[in-house]
Amino acid sequence: MNSPAIALPNQLSVAAHDLQHARQGLQLTLDFVREHARPWPLSGLQRAVEDPYIISRFGDLQIRIEVAAALYERAQAFVGSPAEALVATAEAVIASADALQAVGNAQQELTGSRSEYPALAAREPLRWQYQIIGNQRLNGVAPPQLEE
């Protein structure tokens, strides 16, 4: 077995945790940029919120969060084989972690600091999630959590 057997509800709670913190981090970053950020001095802009780069950065973050939320909702309501349910959960975990990481990077870039979030004990390494998805899609192999 390549990874420990952690129940699906635990992994869905990891995705929910990351998604919640991504949303909170995005809101904190939006608030900071709206209230405190200054435009690049040579841009000729009056406010940082007018900067096309910053505007597109927030668009990217919003899309990542919405994708993660959609995959999370899909995994929560998934009806299908246990292997397919585990793949759907892995997709939600990856998308939520990606959204949280992107928000953290944007926070650091746009505010100069990054929010600290508590680590979860039930978190599997993301590389295992990619392995579950890839092996199921490419080779039709059931996730190792189901091979007992």
Buried (B, 14 or more C-beta within 10 A) or exposed (E): EEBEEBEBEBBBBBBBBBBEBBBBBBEBBBEBBEEEBEBEEEEEBEEBBEBEEBEEBBEEBBEBBEBBBEBBEEBBEBEEEEBBBBBBBBBBBBBBBBBBBBBBEBBEEBBEEBBEBEEEEEBBEBEBBEBBBEBBEEEEBBBBBBEE
